[in-house]
């Protein structure tokens, strides 16, 4: 479903990501771990098509983020770090904007928005502007935006970061698995076959031993 | 061909609606409209002595348009991209399967609509001169049209510059400076200086690229395609730069 192929990115002389490759199969959730500055967000930005990689490619549901960017992005739900949102909009307005931007057929928009509002449990704050919401609700609205079009691949960058334990629990409850990791990719919306969480560590983090030998092996030396 | 254009323009409607909504969801558009109309009225009556001219036309009113646009329209456009950058929502926007031209034009047209609303709200001026005398209504209608096009040119400067920075204040200041250059190039004071320094030919060339020169030729009441092409071409050029500068974000 998600195929990352030898991605590389440098900011000036600083190499942020050097040749990372991995694949996430359908029905699996992948924890993407690494210390600050390891390049987690940079990798995810490249997967989301926000940042162009210097080298490498990403296939989302078989579509290349380089040569078929819009098709690949259509198959992806992405929650950027810190869940940036338009503060002047109410959650339904925000979701309607995304539905229109993602070109969900008009007849299905209302259903998609209503279903997402129920899934993300934000029906209590529909009349408030996003800027006035608490951090936990903001994150849920961000998640709602990421799952609105029912994407086959989901990339979430630190979805519970900065939340208090109660809010963390509330956000995690949206995801049918406990995910204390920095991020996860692949499909988590029901129906999901039972599958182990696979932890991924970044190649740059050499101090921590890989928790999953199989995953580690396909990284470039 | 058509489907390629449609793909590139995907997101225009969504962006346009969102941006227009953002102007009116905050006091932004209302404050802009109120202050713009107040300033325009003040300049027309107090500074240009609208009633003392004894002629029923809108000359003293239109004369202020370039100068007021120069200050007010960058204020309207400064948030378009800088605010996205500051709030981090540009990352969300760039992750959507949209064409950049659709984004750029959607944002520009939303600001243009607000500016057009301001222009529309000055129609009582037009009605007043008709009550007071017999103005050349065709010339006034044409000048309104060209003024609207000119507003687009000013907004395109503001929008493009706003894509260069994450600070709205920086975007505003730089836009006003750029807008001033394109406005004041037709100012007699500037032109005579250029003439003494570089000769008449160069001064003519400079004057031709000035908003004021172009706008004044419209005020004579002759529809010159040259003027329309100038403002539309100017807007298109800066919209292109806007897309170029906004896409730099993808390079990191």
Interface residues (C-beta under 8 A of the other chain):
Chain A: X9 X11 X42 X45 X48 X49 X50 X51 X52 X69 X70 X71 X73 X74 X76 X78 X80 X81 X82 X84 X85 X86 X87 X88 X89 X93 X97 X98 X100 X101 X102 X103 X129 X145
Chain B: X7 X10 X11 X13 X14 X15 X17 X18 X21 X22 X25 X26 X87 X88 X89 X91 X92 X94 X95 X96 X97 X98 X99 X249 X250 X251 X252
